[in-house]
C-alpha cells in the first residue's frame, strides 16, 4: 500500500506533468508516447478536467441565452434543471443496474447529445408560446396551440 501511494505521488506529481509538457511540445520533431500503471487514467482524468471547464463555460453561455430568450429567470432555471438533472440520475440508475461506475466515451457523447436536444426543445416551446399569442387569445387555447405546434416538431 505504501509503495502504491509513493508511485501515485511520483506519477501524478512529477512524472505525468513532465510527460504532458513533452507531449504538448511534440511539434518540435520529438514524438512522445507514454503509458504504464495509472498513466492512462491520469491522462483521461486530465482531459476530462479540461473538458469540464469547457462544459461549465457552455452552460453559463446557455443560461444567458435562455434568460434573454425567455425573459424569465425562474423559467430559465426550471427548464435548465429539467434538462440537466436526468443525466446524473440516469448515471446513478445505470451504475446500480449494471454494477459498473465506469464512464465511457459513448456515454459522454450521449450526455452531450441529450443536453443539446433538451435545450433545443426549450427554445422550440418558448418560440411556440410566443407565436401562439398571434393565433389564440385565451391561455388555455394558447397552451393547446403551443403543444400542437412545438409537439409536432419535437416528436419528429
Phi and psi restraints in degrees (value plus and minus 20) as a CYANA .aco file:
   2 UNK   PHI     -87.4   -47.4
   2 UNK   PSI     -59.5   -19.5
   3 UNK   PHI     -84.9   -44.9
   3 UNK   PSI     -60.5   -20.5
   4 UNK   PHI     -83.9   -43.9
   4 UNK   PSI     -60.1   -20.1
   5 UNK   PHI     -85.9   -45.9
   5 UNK   PSI     -59.3   -19.3
   6 UNK   PHI     -86.1   -46.1
   6 UNK   PSI     -61.1   -21.1
   7 UNK   PHI     -84.4   -44.4
   7 UNK   PSI     -60.3   -20.3
   8 UNK   PHI     -81.2   -41.2
   8 UNK   PSI     -64.4   -24.4
   9 UNK   PHI     -85.9   -45.9
   9 UNK   PSI     -63.4   -23.4
  10 UNK   PHI     -85.5   -45.5
  10 UNK   PSI     -66.6   -26.6
  11 UNK   PHI     -89.3   -49.3
  11 UNK   PSI     -62.1   -22.1
  12 UNK   PHI     -98.8   -58.8
  12 UNK   PSI     -60.2   -20.2
  13 UNK   PHI    -100.2   -60.2
  13 UNK   PSI     -56.6   -16.6
  14 UNK   PHI    -141.5  -101.5
  14 UNK   PSI     -69.6   -29.6
  15 UNK   PHI     -90.7   -50.7
  15 UNK   PSI     -69.3   -29.3
  16 UNK   PHI     -82.6   -42.6
  16 UNK   PSI     -66.1   -26.1
  17 UNK   PHI     -80.4   -40.4
  17 UNK   PSI     -57.0   -17.0
  18 UNK   PHI     -84.5   -44.5
  18 UNK   PSI     -66.1   -26.1
  19 UNK   PHI     -87.1   -47.1
  19 UNK   PSI     -59.3   -19.3
  20 UNK   PHI     -84.5   -44.5
  20 UNK   PSI     -60.5   -20.5
  21 UNK   PHI     -83.5   -43.5
  21 UNK   PSI     -63.5   -23.5
  22 UNK   PHI     -85.2   -45.2
  22 UNK   PSI     -57.2   -17.2
  23 UNK   PHI     -86.1   -46.1
  23 UNK   PSI     -58.4   -18.4
  24 UNK   PHI     -91.3   -51.3
  24 UNK   PSI     -45.0    -5.0
  25 UNK   PHI    -114.5   -74.5
  25 UNK   PSI       2.2    42.2
  26 UNK   PHI     -79.5   -39.5
  26 UNK   PSI     -47.4    -7.4
  27 UNK   PHI     -86.7   -46.7
  27 UNK   PSI     -22.1    17.9
  28 UNK   PHI    -116.0   -76.0
  28 UNK   PSI       6.5    46.5
  29 UNK   PHI      72.3   112.3
  29 UNK   PSI     -20.5    19.5
  30 UNK   PHI    -136.3   -96.3
  30 UNK   PSI     103.1   143.1
  31 UNK   PHI    -124.7   -84.7
  31 UNK   PSI      98.9   138.9
  32 UNK   PHI    -126.8   -86.8
  32 UNK   PSI     103.1   143.1
  33 UNK   PHI    -144.1  -104.1
  33 UNK   PSI     121.8   161.8
  34 UNK   PHI    -166.7  -126.7
  34 UNK   PSI     134.4   174.4
  35 UNK   PHI    -185.5  -145.5
  35 UNK   PSI     158.9   198.9
  36 UNK   PHI     116.5   156.5
  36 UNK   PSI    -190.8  -150.8
  37 UNK   PHI     -80.8   -40.8
  37 UNK   PSI      98.4   138.4
  38 UNK   PHI      48.4    88.4
  38 UNK   PSI     -24.9    15.1
  39 UNK   PHI     -87.2   -47.2
  39 UNK   PSI     -64.4   -24.4
  40 UNK   PHI     -82.9   -42.9
  40 UNK   PSI     -60.7   -20.7
  41 UNK   PHI     -86.6   -46.6
  41 UNK   PSI     -55.0   -15.0
  42 UNK   PHI     -86.3   -46.3
  42 UNK   PSI     -59.7   -19.7
  43 UNK   PHI     -85.7   -45.7
  43 UNK   PSI     -63.2   -23.2
  44 UNK   PHI     -83.5   -43.5
  44 UNK   PSI     -63.9   -23.9
  45 UNK   PHI     -81.9   -41.9
  45 UNK   PSI     -61.5   -21.5
  46 UNK   PHI     -82.2   -42.2
  46 UNK   PSI     -63.6   -23.6
  47 UNK   PHI     -85.4   -45.4
  47 UNK   PSI     -63.7   -23.7
  48 UNK   PHI     -84.5   -44.5
  48 UNK   PSI     -54.6   -14.6
  49 UNK   PHI     -85.5   -45.5
  49 UNK   PSI     -58.8   -18.8
  50 UNK   PHI     -85.6   -45.6
  50 UNK   PSI     -60.6   -20.6
  51 UNK   PHI     -86.9   -46.9
  51 UNK   PSI     -53.4   -13.4
  52 UNK   PHI     -84.0   -44.0
  52 UNK   PSI     -58.4   -18.4
  53 UNK   PHI     -83.5   -43.5
  53 UNK   PSI     -60.5   -20.5
  54 UNK   PHI     -85.8   -45.8
  54 UNK   PSI     -60.8   -20.8
  55 UNK   PHI     -81.4   -41.4
  55 UNK   PSI     -64.7   -24.7
  56 UNK   PHI     -82.8   -42.8
  56 UNK   PSI     -60.4   -20.4
  57 UNK   PHI     -83.2   -43.2
  57 UNK   PSI     -61.2   -21.2
  58 UNK   PHI     -85.1   -45.1
  58 UNK   PSI     -61.4   -21.4
  59 UNK   PHI     -83.5   -43.5
  59 UNK   PSI     -60.5   -20.5
  60 UNK   PHI     -81.9   -41.9
  60 UNK   PSI     -65.4   -25.4
  61 UNK   PHI     -81.5   -41.5
  61 UNK   PSI     -63.1   -23.1
  62 UNK   PHI     -82.2   -42.2
  62 UNK   PSI     -60.5   -20.5
  63 UNK   PHI     -81.2   -41.2
  63 UNK   PSI     -61.9   -21.9
  64 UNK   PHI     -84.2   -44.2
  64 UNK   PSI     -65.6   -25.6
  65 UNK   PHI     -84.3   -44.3
  65 UNK   PSI     -60.7   -20.7
  66 UNK   PHI     -84.0   -44.0
  66 UNK   PSI     -61.3   -21.3
  67 UNK   PHI     -82.9   -42.9
  67 UNK   PSI     -61.6   -21.6
  68 UNK   PHI     -86.4   -46.4
  68 UNK   PSI     -55.9   -15.9
  69 UNK   PHI     -98.2   -58.2
  69 UNK   PSI     -63.5   -23.5
  70 UNK   PHI    -103.4   -63.4
  70 UNK   PSI     -44.6    -4.6
  71 UNK   PHI      42.4    82.4
  71 UNK   PSI       1.0    41.0
  72 UNK   PHI    -159.5  -119.5
  72 UNK   PSI     101.0   141.0
  73 UNK   PHI     -90.2   -50.2
  73 UNK   PSI     -65.1   -25.1
  74 UNK   PHI     -83.5   -43.5
  74 UNK   PSI     -63.3   -23.3
  75 UNK   PHI     -81.6   -41.6
  75 UNK   PSI     -60.2   -20.2
  76 UNK   PHI     -83.1   -43.1
  76 UNK   PSI     -67.6   -27.6
  77 UNK   PHI     -84.2   -44.2
  77 UNK   PSI     -63.2   -23.2
  78 UNK   PHI     -84.7   -44.7
  78 UNK   PSI     -62.6   -22.6
  79 UNK   PHI     -84.5   -44.5
  79 UNK   PSI     -63.0   -23.0
  80 UNK   PHI     -84.5   -44.5
  80 UNK   PSI     -63.8   -23.8
  81 UNK   PHI     -85.9   -45.9
  81 UNK   PSI     -59.6   -19.6
  82 UNK   PHI     -87.5   -47.5
  82 UNK   PSI     -44.6    -4.6
  83 UNK   PHI    -102.7   -62.7
  83 UNK   PSI     -60.4   -20.4
  84 UNK   PHI    -107.1   -67.1
  84 UNK   PSI     -47.4    -7.4
  85 UNK   PHI     -84.6   -44.6
  85 UNK   PSI     -56.0   -16.0
  86 UNK   PHI     -82.2   -42.2
  86 UNK   PSI     -42.7    -2.7
  87 UNK   PHI     -85.2   -45.2
  87 UNK   PSI     -73.9   -33.9
  88 UNK   PHI     -87.1   -47.1
  88 UNK   PSI     -52.0   -12.0
  89 UNK   PHI     -85.6   -45.6
  89 UNK   PSI     -60.7   -20.7
  90 UNK   PHI     -84.8   -44.8
  90 UNK   PSI     -57.3   -17.3
  91 UNK   PHI     -85.1   -45.1
  91 UNK   PSI     -61.4   -21.4
  92 UNK   PHI     -83.4   -43.4
  92 UNK   PSI     -66.2   -26.2
  93 UNK   PHI     -83.9   -43.9
  93 UNK   PSI     -62.8   -22.8
  94 UNK   PHI     -80.5   -40.5
  94 UNK   PSI     -64.7   -24.7
  95 UNK   PHI     -81.2   -41.2
  95 UNK   PSI     -60.8   -20.8
  96 UNK   PHI     -89.0   -49.0
  96 UNK   PSI     -62.8   -22.8
  97 UNK   PHI     -94.4   -54.4
  97 UNK   PSI     -61.6   -21.6
  98 UNK   PHI    -108.4   -68.4
  98 UNK   PSI     -37.4     2.6
  99 UNK   PHI      51.0    91.0
  99 UNK   PSI       3.4    43.4
 100 UNK   PHI    -152.5  -112.5
 100 UNK   PSI     119.1   159.1
 101 UNK   PHI    -129.0   -89.0
 101 UNK   PSI     -11.0    29.0
 102 UNK   PHI     -90.1   -50.1
 102 UNK   PSI     121.5   161.5
 103 UNK   PHI    -134.1   -94.1
 103 UNK   PSI     100.2   140.2
 104 UNK   PHI    -121.1   -81.1
 104 UNK   PSI     148.6   188.6
 105 UNK   PHI     -83.5   -43.5
 105 UNK   PSI     -60.1   -20.1
 106 UNK   PHI     -80.8   -40.8
 106 UNK   PSI     -53.7   -13.7
 107 UNK   PHI     -86.4   -46.4
 107 UNK   PSI     -58.8   -18.8
 108 UNK   PHI     -86.1   -46.1
 108 UNK   PSI     -60.6   -20.6
 109 UNK   PHI     -84.3   -44.3
 109 UNK   PSI     -62.0   -22.0
 110 UNK   PHI     -82.1   -42.1
 110 UNK   PSI     -59.1   -19.1
 111 UNK   PHI     -84.3   -44.3
 111 UNK   PSI     -62.1   -22.1
 112 UNK   PHI     -82.6   -42.6
 112 UNK   PSI     -66.1   -26.1
 113 UNK   PHI     -86.0   -46.0
 113 UNK   PSI     -60.5   -20.5
 114 UNK   PHI     -84.6   -44.6
 114 UNK   PSI     -61.3   -21.3
 115 UNK   PHI     -85.9   -45.9
 115 UNK   PSI     -62.6   -22.6
 116 UNK   PHI     -82.7   -42.7
 116 UNK   PSI     -65.6   -25.6
 117 UNK   PHI     -84.9   -44.9
 117 UNK   PSI     -59.6   -19.6
 118 UNK   PHI     -83.7   -43.7
 118 UNK   PSI     -62.1   -22.1
 119 UNK   PHI     -85.3   -45.3
 119 UNK   PSI     -58.3   -18.3
 120 UNK   PHI     -80.4   -40.4
 120 UNK   PSI     -62.1   -22.1
 121 UNK   PHI     -82.3   -42.3
 121 UNK   PSI     -59.6   -19.6
 122 UNK   PHI     -79.5   -39.5
 122 UNK   PSI     -64.7   -24.7
 123 UNK   PHI     -86.0   -46.0
 123 UNK   PSI     -60.0   -20.0
 124 UNK   PHI     -82.7   -42.7
 124 UNK   PSI     -66.9   -26.9
 125 UNK   PHI     -88.2   -48.2
 125 UNK   PSI     -55.2   -15.2
 126 UNK   PHI     -83.9   -43.9
 126 UNK   PSI     -65.9   -25.9
 127 UNK   PHI     -85.7   -45.7
 127 UNK   PSI     -59.4   -19.4
 128 UNK   PHI     -85.1   -45.1
 128 UNK   PSI     -58.1   -18.1
 129 UNK   PHI     -84.3   -44.3
 129 UNK   PSI     -61.0   -21.0
 130 UNK   PHI     -85.4   -45.4
 130 UNK   PSI     -61.8   -21.8
 131 UNK   PHI     -87.5   -47.5
 131 UNK   PSI     -47.3    -7.3
 132 UNK   PHI     -84.1   -44.1
 132 UNK   PSI     -42.7    -2.7
 133 UNK   PHI     -85.4   -45.4
 133 UNK   PSI     -45.4    -5.4
 134 UNK   PHI    -102.6   -62.6
 134 UNK   PSI     -36.7     3.3
 135 UNK   PHI    -131.2   -91.2
 135 UNK   PSI     -47.3    -7.3
 136 UNK   PHI    -152.3  -112.3
 136 UNK   PSI     141.3   181.3
 137 UNK   PHI    -128.1   -88.1
 137 UNK   PSI     -65.5   -25.5
 138 UNK   PHI    -103.7   -63.7
 138 UNK   PSI     137.0   177.0
 139 UNK   PHI     -83.7   -43.7
 139 UNK   PSI     -58.6   -18.6
 140 UNK   PHI     -82.8   -42.8
 140 UNK   PSI     -65.6   -25.6
 141 UNK   PHI     -86.1   -46.1
 141 UNK   PSI     -58.1   -18.1
 142 UNK   PHI     -83.3   -43.3
 142 UNK   PSI     -59.7   -19.7
 143 UNK   PHI     -84.5   -44.5
 143 UNK   PSI     -63.2   -23.2
 144 UNK   PHI     -82.7   -42.7
 144 UNK   PSI     -64.9   -24.9
 145 UNK   PHI     -80.9   -40.9
 145 UNK   PSI     -62.0   -22.0
 146 UNK   PHI     -81.7   -41.7
 146 UNK   PSI     -67.5   -27.5
 147 UNK   PHI     -83.5   -43.5
 147 UNK   PSI     -58.3   -18.3
 148 UNK   PHI     -86.7   -46.7
 148 UNK   PSI     -68.0   -28.0
 149 UNK   PHI     -90.4   -50.4
 149 UNK   PSI     -72.5   -32.5
 150 UNK   PHI     -94.3   -54.3
 150 UNK   PSI     -54.1   -14.1
 151 UNK   PHI     -82.9   -42.9
 151 UNK   PSI     -59.2   -19.2
 152 UNK   PHI     -82.1   -42.1
 152 UNK   PSI     -60.0   -20.0
 153 UNK   PHI     -91.4   -51.4
 153 UNK   PSI     -61.9   -21.9
 154 UNK   PHI     -97.6   -57.6
 154 UNK   PSI     -41.9    -1.9
 155 UNK   PHI    -105.5   -65.5
 155 UNK   PSI     -32.6     7.4
